[in-house]
Amino acid sequence: MSSLPTKPPPPPRPKTRGSYNCGRCGQPKKGHVCNLPSPAPASPSPSTSSGPAAAGTTLRRALSFDDTTPTSPDKKPRPDHALSFDGDDDDPMDEDDDSDSSMDLGGRAVPTEVVVEVLRRLGPRGVLEAAAVSRAWRDCAARVWRAAEELRLRPAGAGLVAALLPRCAALARLLLHMQSDVDATMLSCLAFSCSSLETLEITMADKAVNSMTGEELSRLVSEKHSLSSLKIGGCSNLGFINLSSSSLEVLWLSDLCSLSKSVINCPNMSELSLCFTQQSNDCTDLVSLVDGLGHSCPNLRNLHISSVQLSNEAVSALENANLRGLCMLSLILGSKVSDAAVASIVRSCANLDMLDLSGSSISDNGVGMICKAYPHTLSRLLLALCPNITTSGIQAATAQLPLLQLMDCGMSLRSNLQNEKQGAYFGEINGRIRLCPKLPTLKKQPMRQKLIIKHENLKKLSLWGCSALDALYVKCPELIDLNLNSCTNLHPERLLLQCPNLKNVHVFGCQDMLIGAIRNQVLNEFAAAEPHLPCKRLADGSKRVQLSEFPEKQSPEDKRVIGLRRAGCTIHLDS
């Protein structure tokens, strides 16, 4: 009787993942560090033990996503606990341990350094999602967090910040655009994390509220010994400022209101910006604030104060503060600031590079004092929303300041009819316009004014909202940006622009005929001036090409025209 054929043995069962729970305590393995001791190994019998096991060594229990094969003696075993994101220097997953390791991606071994470099190019959310894939991915994500030097977040609460900051041991720059309120929990996360933080910037979304108080701000600055730059928006609930730091160099605080005390004791500070809300009931003592800066911030170089409460007394306090090192001074929206304040600035600041007195009541006499005091240093002069300035003062400034590169006279040359009907605007050099409270008109401007500007170094000129301008002549070979937004009365036939390097012209709110005249001058001025170079046809007579064998026949004027046409100029019709 023939024997039946034997069945072939079944194929080996493919390797699968093990349990997702800890083999010691039964808890889920993800993010778990087991504190229970390892079970005692059984005594090996002579018949079943060999090699290292016979020598009495205990092999580490293989995790569910580890290779079951024993590691070679020359490689360090991986730790048997879950990875922690505390960011300590003695973290077990340091770069030395991972420098020779690789990951299995799609059946191929990929070096860990490659995966880390890929993760560094992702945003914070992408790195967090990658860390949830497996232990190997979590190790790579941990290395990314430890090496991160700058972090930009848009958190909707303190949870994300509290989870990420402890992992970033080397974080030096943190920028937060808050989508929710800033409360004590958020400040605690910032205060007790990232000991090497150097730059902190907090901006608020439209509906977010910054509830930080003056005491909390003082505590934050005092606990961050390495903090050198601090910029915080929405500081309407501070109540007072009492800061003391030897490392702080840059301080920006916006939306301030009714400060009962202002003490800033930062001897190394070089830049200070204080923006107050535009409320008439603001009771901040700006005189004592400016006077104290000379004693507490002797190295101050850049000072910006925006407040409707600015007056001649507050500006004259600069003279008592003895801030001789100031290079940039910006005192804006002070309608009570007059030519007397300009005299104080001239006496107290000898080397100004930028001066911004927008929103003040200075006249052409004040502009003349500025021109006499800073002919060799001033490169940026901003006199927007100054109703007492005329075309004579603007032309004097451009004629007597040879180093001037930026000039802003927006809304200074306004027609009286427009001033009575609507409030003022506060614009910017790039063409944007936003509303601000109406400033009083102290001097009537003539309806039709002619402005002539000739300058060799001027690069940006802003005349936004100058509705009193009727004629304009600009001859500036280096000018690249011209703002003519809302110049409603500028006549197209009385406009002449001789600016060969012009790149941007802003014409929002201008008449169509004026826009057409500007297009013709800046776009079509050199259209007819084509370079006349010899041409010939190809061998088949299909196409004409320019010859390059006669460079001597191309004049320098033709080269300049070609360069201008290639560079081009953009006409901006929006705000």
Protein Blocks (a to p, Z undefined) as FASTA:
>chain_A
ZZddddddddddddddddfbdfklopafehpacfbdcdddddddfklgghjllnopacdd
ddfkbcfbdcdfkbccddfbdcdfehpaklfbbfklmmmgccdeehiacdfklmmmmmmm
pcfklmmmmmmmpmmlmmmmmmmmmmpmbdcdddfbfklmmmmmmmmmmbcbdcdddfbd
cdfklmmmmmmgojlbfbdcddddfkbccfbdfklmmmmmmmmmmbcbdcdehilknopa
cdddfkbmbdcdehiahifbdcdddfkbcbdcddddddfkbcbdfklmmmmmmmmmmmbf
bdcdddfkbcfklmmmmmmnopakbfbdcdehilkbcfklmmmmmmmpmbbfbdcfehia
bdfklmmmmmmmmmmlpmbdcfehiakbcfklmmmmmmmmmkbcbdcfehklccfklmmm
pccddddfkopacdddddddfbdcdfbdcdddddfkbmbdcfehilkbmbdcdddfkbcb
dcfehilkbcfklcccddfkbfbdcfehiafklmmmmmmmmmmmmmmmccdddddddfko
paccddfklmmlpcfklmmmmmmmmnopaddfbZZ
